[in-house]
């Protein structure tokens, strides 16, 4: 029988303490690189890659996988400090980590506003112009893709990061009945089923009255609700949180982790190449593959041959740029071709590969010269003003899409 430690009613008043840095998980950074590149190729698929189409055509599901990894990494790093984590410090650190890059990409994407002005009612345009810099556009299904098509995910991040300190505190207070691995597995499965429920209901009830099954191009109201609004991704994020707690409870051997990774990767490949064409798009979109991604994350969170492969240095280095890469890729690719930069530079024969390389290079430069310096500047200024109390800024990379 486990012994529980009484938790103060006002846990946030517990003095902050230093916590040892957790061992890095380089394989997850490598996974983030491959997911981000797959999403870029999903939006702009290169020619002569038909053999990759079963994977690339379904790469939209990797956005949800980013939320799963995000919940896992945050809990892995901060889950043991639920009683001492100062909420304001955590939120400020998240803001300093994400917003400079987000704002920088919006400024780079300023020319895209001309197209928005032409395509939307003017009242909707002004709403989008206000909501998007405030990270609120994802709450409006019609405005979620305004200005930067892929940046709606930041609206979900705001919700999830706001909730995170409360979630880990709740888990700490209920650890007496969540201290058995099988119970945590049950929580993950319940969250998986809960996350699938809205998409399953959509498929059978057809609230948009579609004459044919929905696909990736369907833009009706309720389909956009399921694609873009923040609450839809809450179960996936919570599953990542629970998975990190399960990781802390389990003692897995190298062989077990290798087996889990190999099984998950094999099952994912079989799904993409054999099963995906026969399953409704909306069901696949609803985190259908979450259990397999959970197995893969657990397998890669410790030493084994597959984890070493995903943890190769080039993948890890690029993994640190995935947030910028994700935010940049759609608009920058569009602008490269709208302004005929490839033709002007006489690089048509190398396109779209030269465009991909340019976007990755810009993402790396953004991290080095915008994200990190601006984040340090914001946190140092906040510390001088007494707005945060931590002696060391919390800048643990979060695999946000």
N, C-alpha and C positions, 0 to 999 in steps of 0.2 A: 504494500500500500504506500502510495507516494505521500510525501510531506509537503504541504504548501506553506509558503511564507505569506503572512498577512500583508496586504497591499494598502497603503494609505489612501484615504478617500480622495485627497487632492494630490495625485501622483506627480503632477507637473511641478509641485513645490519641492520635490526631492532635489538636493543639490546635484548639479552636473558633475560627472566623474569621467576621467579618462578611460577609454576602452581600448584594448589592444587592437591593432589593425588586423582584419581577417585576411587569411591567405588569399591571394588573387585567384581568379577563375578565368585564366586566359582563353580556354576553349569557348566560353560563352561570348567573349569578345569576337572570336573568330566566327562563331555562328551569326552574330549580329552583322558582320561584314557580308556574309553570303546572303542573309535575308534582305539586307538593304539593296544589294546589287540585283537580287532577283526581283524586287519590287520595281526598281528602275527599268529592268528589262521587260517586266510585265506591262508597264506603261508605254515603252518604246522598244518593241521587240526587233532585234536585228534580223536581217535576211539570212537565208540558208541555215537556219537553226531549227528546222522542223523537228528534229529528234529531241529538242528541249521543250517544245511547245506544251506537252502534257504538264510539265512542271511550271513553266512560265505562265501559262494560261490560268493557273490556280494560285499564283503567288500573292493574290490579294489576301489570302488567309494569313500571310506572314505579318501583316499589321497587327492582328490579334496576338500572334506569337510574341511580338515585341512587348505588348502589355503584360503577358504572362512572365516573360523574362524580367521585366521591370519590377513586378511585384516580388519575384524571387530575389533579385539582387538587393533591392531596398531592405527586405526583411533579413536577408543574409547579413547585411552590414549593420542594421540598426535594430534588429529584433530583440537583442539582449539588453537594450537600453530603453525599454518602454517606460520605465519609471523615472528615467533621468533625462530623456530627450526633451529639449525645450522646443515646443512647437514653433514658436516664432523663428528660432534659429534655423530649424529644418526648412520651413517655408521660404525663408530669405535665401538660404543656400540653393534651393531648387530654382528660385527666381533668377539668381545670379548665374546659375548653370545654363538655363534655357533661354531667357528672354533676350539677351544681347544677340544671339544668333538668329532668333526668330525675327527681331526687329530689323537686323541687317538684311535678311533675306527679303522681307517686305519692301525695304528701300530699293534693293536690287530689282525687285519685281514691279516697281512703280509703273513701267510702261504697260503692264498687263491691265491696269485700270481703264485704259482706253477701250479695250475689248469688253470689260465689264459694263462700262457706260453704254455701249452700243447694244449689249445683249439683254440688259435688265431694265425693268421700270425704274425711273429715276428715284422714286421713294425707296425702293429696295436697294438701289446703289448706295444711297446715303446711309441706310441702316448698316449695310455691310462695311462701309468705310469707318463707321464708329465701332462696330462689334469686333472686327477682325484684329485691330491692334490691342484690344482688351482681352483677347483669347476667348471670346464668347461666341464666335460664329458657329461652332459645332452644335450649339443648342437650337439653331434654326435649320431645319432640313433644307430649306431653299437657299440659305446663305452659307452652308457649310464649306463649299468649295470656292467661296469668294476670294479673289485676289491671288491666293496661292492654293491651288486645288487640293494639295495634300495636307495643308496645315490645320485642318479640322481636328487632327489628333491632339493638338495642344489643348483644346477645350476639354478633352477627356483627361489629359494629364493634370490640368488644374484641379478637376474634381478628385482624382485619385490621390494626388499629393496632399490636398487639403485633408482628405479622410485618413491618410496613412497613419499619422500619430495616434489617432483615436482607435484605429483598428488594431494596432499592435498592443495598445494599452488594454483593450477589451480581451485580446488573446491572453495577455499576461494574467488578467484577473480570472480567467477561466481555464488556466493551465492545468488545474487539478483534474479536469475531465478530458483534456486534450493532450494528455501525456502518453498516449499509447499510439503507436504507428497506425494500427488498423483504424482507429477512430479518425485520424487525420486523413487517411486514404478515403474514408467515407465522406469527409467534408469536401475533399477535392471532387469526388464523383457527384455529390449533390450539387456543387457549384457548376459542374459541367452540364448536368441535366437542366438546371435552372437557366443557364445561359443559352441552351438550345431551345428552350420552350417558346420564346417569342418567334423565332425563325420557323419552328415547326408549325405553330399556329398560323403564321403568315402563309405558309405553303398550302395548308388545307383550307383556310378560310378565304384566301385571296381578297383581302380588303381593298386592294386597288383595282379589282375587277379586270385583271389582265386577261386577254384572250389566249395567251400562251404563257408557259412558265417563265419566271423572271430569269434574267441573265445579267452579266456584268454591266451591260449598257442600260438596264432598266433604271429610270430616274423618276418614278412615281413617288408620291408623298410618303407612303408608309415604307416603301423600299428604302428611301433616303433616311427615314428615321432609323431603320435597322442598320444602315451602313455607317451613319455619321454621329448620332447623338451619344453623348458621354455615358449615360446609364447602361447602355447596351454592353459596354466593355468592363463593367464593374465586376461581374462574376469571373471573368478571365483574370483580372488583376488579383482578385481575392484568391483564386486558385494558385497563383504564383506565390502569394503570401503563405498559404497553407503548405505549399510544396517546400518552401524554405524551412518551415517548422518540421516537416517530415524529414528533410535532409539532416537536420540537427539531431533527430531522434534515431536515425538509422546508422548502423555501422556496416558499410558496404566494402567488400573486398575489390581489388582491382579487377579480378575476373568477373565479378558480378556487374560492375559498372560497364565493363567492356560488353558483356552480354546484353545489358539494357540498351546501350547505345546502338549496337549492331541490330538488335531486334527493331528498335524504333526507326532507324534509317531504312531498313529493308521494308518495313510495313508502309512507311511514307512513300517510298518509290513504287511499291505495288499499288498503292492507292492512286497516285497521280497517273500512272500509266495504264491501269486496268479498271479501277472502280470509278474514278472521278467523272467520266463522261456519262455515267448512268445514275448519278445522284443529283438531285435538284440543286441548282446554284445557291439558293437561299439557305439550304441546310448545310452545305459546305461552308458557307460564310459564317454560320452560327457556331464557330469553334468546334465543329465536329471532330477535328483531329486533336483536340486538347489533351486527351490521355497519352497519345503518342509523343507529343511535344513535352509533356511532363516526364515521361520515361527518358527522353533524350537529354533533358536538362539534368536530371539526376545522374545519368550515366556520364555526362561531361563535367560534372562538378567534383571530380576526383581523378586521380592518375589512371590512365590506361592508354592503349595504343591509339584509339580513335580520338580521345581527348588531346593527345599530343599532336595529332594531325590538324585538328581544328585550332590548336594553340600555336601554330607556326607564327613566327614573328611578323611576317608581312600581313597576315590576316588580323593579328592583334593590333598592329599599328593602324590599319584601316578601320578596325572596329571602334577606335576612339573618335573617328570622324563620322560615324553613321548618322548621328542626329543631324549634323549639317548636310550630309549627303542626301538624306531623306528630304529635308526641307528644300534643298536647292534643285534637285534633279528635274522636277517637272517644269517649273517656269524657265529655268536656264536652258533646258533642251528646246523648249518652245521658242525662246527668244533667239537662240543660236540660228534656228532655221527660219524664223520670221524675218530676221535681218540679214539672212543669206551670208552669214559669216564664213561658213565652210566654202561656199563658192568664191567669196572674195579672197580667201587665203589659198585657193586652188588645192583644196584638200578633199574634194568630192569623192575621189576614189577610196579614201580612207574612212568615209562616213558610213554608219553612225559611230564607229569605234573611236574616232578622234573626238567626237562629242562626249562620249562616256569618259574618256581620259581627262578631258578638260573639266568636266563636272567633278570628278574625283579629286583632281588637283585643286580646284576651287574650294572644295569641302575641306581639304587638308589645310589650305591657307586660311580659311575662315576659323578653323579651330585654333590655329597657332596665333593668328594676329587679331582675332575678334573675340572668340568665345573665352579663351583663357585669360587674356589681359583684362577684358571688360569684367569678367567674373571676379577676378582678384580686386579690381578697383572698387566694385560695388560692395564687396564684403569688407574690405579695409575701411572704406568710408563709413559703413554701417557700424563697424566696431568702434571707430573713433567717436561716432555720435551716440554710442551706447545703445544702439537699436538691436544689436545681437550680443550675446554673452560668451559665445564659444571662443576659446583661445585659438583653436585651429578651425579654419573653414571646412565645412562638409562639402567636398567637391568630388565625392566618389562618383565615377561615371555611371550614369543610369542609361540603360539601353532603350531610350525612348525612340519611338519611330520618327 
